[in-house]
């Protein structure tokens, strides 16, 4: 049944459930239910001469939000290697040159994914970030995205207790070249297909900030299909955004009930029905316009459904695949047949692995993968 509770009522429910997706609860306060890895970590592959072999195509790379590493994962066997990058890595993105850009609490780490080593750690220019630490509200990088030409990377920086920023980094000089003020807790950062706009999804201010990457000028678009009642305590906020390939519009799922479709040029939005009826976080979109949305679980267990992966076709038809336990983000294999959903989760109840989903049959299996894996990419 579609949710009709007011934001204030939802806020009370969230508080009763001790959920930290809303503002005000520290990581130390939130309960954590950690499932042990499904299998021991495998040894890193070696070349015939004993040197470390290059990373095979199709390997998964995950950000270990519960540690200071990224983990390389064989999608058939599990974790094969890890690289230290910086405290509490959140989002990551990988360029055609094989370099990964990882948003950590300390700065943006640059990783050579072929040789599996960190090349650099670029400190943030944004101030008032506090001590580099873990937890959902820690200061530092969150969402991150590359420009289509690979010349710049854009990272959303959370400033505890205030509005965040987007920092632009030159991928050649490894220097911050510009900073733009955005909303509170930029969960996700995306770039238009022509590179002319950058989008920060601002969780705690109910909006998307559109950034001009040349001038770093900004404008805000409110995205609040349930309204903004409840403020920082509300669950009903934007989390992650997908840029639709066909027309460049922004797709933001809410609660497995409403898909907000935003025109970033005009700021106008429409709402389409969704069917999973569960709190939603990570999204991914394929070249043909198929949208995948991660359902993390119910706000109100008496009325809402459990964790799931929604597979939404371009015509709006949905297949909802149940998942076991909380999840956060999702990536898709190059052939479009398989989804990889991370179990890290920004709130409580995370587990140390990935669910591998056959998108045709809906079959799932669990795979060991690092420490609270959050952001994910397919190499």
C-alpha positions in Angstrom: 0.0 0.0 0.0 1.5 3.4 -0.9 2.7 5.4 2.1 0.4 8.3 3.1 2.0 9.2 6.5 2.9 12.8 6.9 6.6 13.6 7.1 6.2 14.3 10.8 4.7 10.9 11.4 7.5 9.3 9.5 10.0 11.2 11.5 8.5 9.8 14.7 8.6 6.3 13.3 12.3 6.8 12.3 13.2 8.0 15.7 11.5 5.0 17.3 13.6 2.7 15.1 16.9 4.5 16.0 17.7 5.0 12.3 20.6 7.2 11.5 19.6 8.0 7.9 18.2 11.2 9.5 20.5 13.8 11.0 21.5 13.8 14.7 22.7 10.3 15.5 26.4 9.5 15.7 27.9 6.3 14.3 28.7 5.2 17.9 25.0 5.6 18.8 23.7 3.4 16.0 23.4 -0.3 16.4 25.4 -2.4 14.0 24.7 -6.0 13.0 27.7 -7.2 11.1 27.6 -10.5 9.2 31.0 -12.2 8.9 32.4 -12.5 5.4 31.1 -15.5 3.5 34.6 -16.8 2.7 38.2 -16.0 3.5 40.0 -13.4 1.4 41.8 -15.0 -1.5 45.5 -14.3 -2.3 46.3 -11.6 -4.9 47.0 -13.2 -8.3 50.6 -13.3 -9.4 52.2 -13.3 -12.8 54.4 -16.3 -13.9 57.5 -14.4 -12.8 56.2 -14.0 -9.3 55.2 -10.3 -9.7 51.7 -9.1 -9.1 49.5 -9.8 -12.2 47.4 -7.0 -13.7 43.9 -6.9 -12.5 41.5 -8.9 -14.8 38.8 -7.1 -16.6 35.4 -7.5 -14.9 36.9 -7.4 -11.4 34.8 -5.4 -8.9 36.2 -2.5 -6.9 34.5 -1.5 -3.6 35.1 1.2 -1.1 35.5 -0.2 2.4 33.5 2.4 4.4 34.3 0.5 7.6 38.1 0.6 7.0 40.7 2.6 5.1 40.9 0.5 2.0 39.4 -0.4 -1.3 39.0 -4.1 -2.1 39.3 -5.9 -5.4 36.8 -8.6 -5.8 36.6 -11.5 -8.2 32.9 -11.7 -9.0 33.1 -15.5 -9.0 35.3 -16.1 -5.9 35.4 -13.0 -3.6 38.0 -10.6 -2.4 41.5 -11.0 -3.9 43.4 -7.9 -2.8 43.0 -4.5 -1.0 44.8 -1.2 -1.2 45.0 1.4 1.6 43.5 4.7 0.4 42.4 6.8 3.5 39.9 6.8 6.3 36.3 5.7 5.6 36.2 5.7 1.8 32.7 6.4 0.5 32.1 6.8 -3.3 34.5 5.9 -6.1 34.7 6.2 -9.9 37.0 4.7 -12.4 38.3 6.3 -15.7 39.1 4.7 -19.0 42.8 5.0 -18.0 42.2 2.5 -15.2 42.7 5.1 -12.4 40.1 5.0 -9.6 39.2 8.1 -7.7 38.1 7.4 -4.2 36.3 9.9 -1.8 37.7 9.4 1.7 37.5 11.4 4.9 41.1 12.6 4.3 41.0 13.5 0.6 40.6 11.9 -2.8 42.8 8.9 -3.3 44.0 8.0 -6.8 44.5 4.3 -7.3 46.1 2.4 -10.2 43.6 -0.4 -10.6 45.9 -2.5 -12.9 48.8 -2.6 -10.5 46.6 -2.2 -7.4 48.5 0.6 -5.6 47.7 4.1 -4.4 49.3 6.9 -6.5 48.3 10.0 -4.6 46.0 11.4 -1.9 44.6 14.9 -2.8 43.6 16.9 0.3 40.4 18.9 0.3 40.4 22.6 0.3 37.1 22.8 2.1 37.5 23.8 5.7 35.8 22.7 9.0 35.8 19.0 8.2 36.9 17.9 11.7 39.1 14.9 12.4 39.2 12.2 9.8 37.0 9.5 11.2 34.3 7.0 10.2 30.6 7.0 10.4 27.7 8.4 8.3 28.2 12.0 9.4 32.0 12.2 9.1 33.5 15.1 7.3 35.0 14.6 3.9 34.2 13.1 0.5 30.9 11.4 -0.3 29.7 11.3 -3.9 32.3 11.5 -6.7 32.1 11.5 -10.5 34.4 12.0 -13.5 33.8 14.4 -16.4 33.1 12.5 -19.7 36.5 13.6 -21.1 38.3 12.5 -18.0 39.9 15.9 -17.5 38.3 16.6 -14.1 36.8 14.7 -11.2 34.1 16.2 -9.0 33.7 15.2 -5.3 31.0 16.2 -2.9 32.5 17.1 0.5 30.4 16.9 3.6 30.9 19.6 6.2 29.6 18.3 9.5 26.7 20.5 10.7 26.5 22.7 7.7 26.3 22.9 3.9 28.8 21.0 1.8 30.8 21.7 -1.3 31.7 20.2 -4.6 35.5 20.4 -5.4 36.8 20.1 -8.9 40.1 18.3 -9.4 42.3 18.4 -12.4 43.1 14.8 -13.2 46.5 15.6 -14.7 47.9 18.0 -12.1 46.0 16.4 -9.2 45.1 19.9 -7.9 41.8 21.3 -6.8 40.9 23.9 -9.4 37.5 25.1 -8.0 35.0 24.8 -5.2 31.3 25.4 -5.3 28.9 25.6 -2.3 26.1 23.0 -2.4 23.6 21.6 0.1 23.9 19.5 3.2 25.6 16.0 2.9 26.2 15.6 -0.9 25.5 11.8 -1.0 25.9 11.6 -4.7 27.6 13.5 -7.5 26.8 13.0 -11.2 27.8 14.7 -14.5 25.7 15.4 -17.6 26.7 13.4 -20.6 28.2 16.4 -22.4 30.1 17.5 -19.3 28.3 20.9 -19.1 26.7 20.4 -15.7 27.5 18.7 -12.4 24.8 17.5 -10.1 25.2 17.2 -6.3 22.4 15.3 -4.6 22.1 17.0 -1.2 20.5 14.6 1.2 19.8 16.8 4.2 18.6 19.9 2.3 16.1 18.1 0.1 17.6 19.3 -3.2 20.0 18.9 -6.1 22.6 21.5 -6.7 23.4 22.1 -10.4 27.0 23.3 -10.8 28.5 25.0 -13.9 31.9 23.3 -14.0 33.6 26.2 -15.7 32.5 29.1 -13.5 31.5 26.9 -10.5 28.3 28.9 -10.3 25.3 27.0 -8.7 21.6 26.9 -8.6 19.4 24.7 -6.4 16.4 22.5 -7.4 14.2 21.3 -4.5 13.5 17.5 -4.8 10.9 16.7 -2.1 7.9 14.7 -3.3 6.8 14.2 0.3 7.5 17.8 1.3 10.2 19.0 3.7 8.2 18.7 7.0 10.4 17.1 9.6 13.6 18.8 8.3 16.8 17.1 9.3 14.9 14.4 11.1 12.9 13.3 8.0 13.7 10.0 6.2 12.0 11.3 3.0 15.0 12.9 1.4 17.0 12.4 -1.9 19.9 10.0 -1.8 21.3 9.1 -5.2 20.6 10.3 -8.8 20.8 8.7 -12.2 21.2 10.7 -15.4 18.9 9.3 -18.1 20.9 8.7 -21.3 18.0 9.5 -23.6 17.3 13.1 -22.5 19.7 14.0 -19.6 16.9 14.2 -17.0 17.6 13.2 -13.5 16.0 10.2 -11.9 15.6 10.1 -8.1 13.7 7.2 -6.4 11.8 7.7 -3.1 10.6 4.9 -0.9 9.8 2.5 -3.7 6.8 4.6 -4.4 7.7 7.7 -6.3 10.3 8.3 -9.0 11.0 12.0 -9.4 12.1 13.0 -12.9 13.9 16.3 -12.9 14.7 18.5 -15.9 18.0 20.1 -14.7 17.6 23.0 -17.2 14.2 24.2 -16.1 14.1 22.8 -12.6 10.7 21.3 -13.3 9.9 17.8 -12.1 7.3 15.1 -12.6 6.5 12.0 -10.5 6.1 8.5 -11.7 4.8 5.5 -9.7 7.2 2.9 -8.3 6.2 -0.4 -6.7 8.8 -1.7 -4.2 7.5 0.1 -1.2 10.8 0.3 0.6 13.4 2.9 1.6 15.7 3.4 -1.4 19.3 4.5 -1.7 21.8 3.6 -4.5 20.9 3.8 -8.2 22.5 2.9 -11.5 21.3 3.3 -15.1 22.3 1.4 -18.2 22.8 2.7 -21.7 19.4 1.5 -22.7 17.7 3.4 -19.9 17.1 0.5 -17.5 17.2 1.9 -13.9 18.3 -0.1 -10.9 17.4 1.1 -7.5 18.5 -0.4 -4.2 15.9 -0.8 -1.5 17.5 -0.8 1.9 14.5 -2.0 4.0 11.4 -0.6 5.7 10.9 2.6 7.5 7.8 1.1 9.2 8.1 -2.7 9.2 4.4 -3.0 9.8 3.5 -1.5 6.4 6.7 -1.4 4.3 8.5 -4.1 2.4 12.1 -5.4 3.0 15.3 -4.9 1.1 15.1 -5.3 -2.7 16.6 -4.4 -6.0 14.1 -2.7 -8.4 14.8 -3.2 -12.1 12.8 -0.6 -14.0 12.6 -0.8 -17.8 12.5 2.4 -19.9 8.7 2.0 -20.3 8.3 2.1 -16.5 7.6 -1.7 -16.0 9.3 -2.9 -12.8 10.7 -6.2 -11.5 11.4 -6.2 -7.8 14.0 -8.7 -6.7 14.1 -9.4 -2.9 17.4 -9.1 -1.1 18.6 -10.6 2.2 19.6 -7.8 4.5 20.5 -4.1 4.0 22.4 -2.9 1.0 23.5 0.5 -0.3 24.8 0.9 -3.9 24.8 -1.0 -7.2 26.9 -1.6 -10.3 26.1 -3.6 -13.5 28.3 -5.9 -15.5 29.4 -4.9 -18.9 27.0 -7.3 -20.6 24.1 -5.9 -18.5 23.2 -9.4 -17.2 24.4 -9.1 -13.6 24.0 -6.6 -10.8 26.4 -6.3 -7.9 24.8 -4.7 -4.7 27.0 -3.7 -1.8 26.1 -4.6 1.7 27.9 -1.7 3.4 24.9 0.6 4.0 25.3 4.1 5.4 23.1 3.2 8.4 23.0 0.3 10.9 22.7 -3.3 10.0 25.4 -3.5 7.4 27.3 -6.7 6.4 30.7 -7.3 4.7 29.8 -8.5 1.2 28.1 -8.1 -2.1 24.9 -9.7 -3.4 25.3 -10.9 -7.0 22.0 -10.7 -8.8 21.1 -12.4 -12.1 18.9 -9.8 -13.6 17.1 -12.2 -15.9 16.2 -15.0 -13.4 16.3 -12.9 -10.2 18.6 -15.5 -8.6 21.0 -14.1 -5.9 24.1 -15.2 -4.2 26.3 -13.6 -1.5 30.0 -12.8 -2.0 32.6 -11.8 0.6 33.9 -8.3 -0.1 35.9 -6.1 2.3 34.8 -4.2 5.3 31.4 -2.5 5.0 31.6 -2.1 1.2 29.8 1.0 0.0 30.7 2.5 -3.4 31.3 0.0 -6.2 32.5 -0.1 -9.8 33.2 -2.8 -12.4 36.7 -2.6 -13.8 
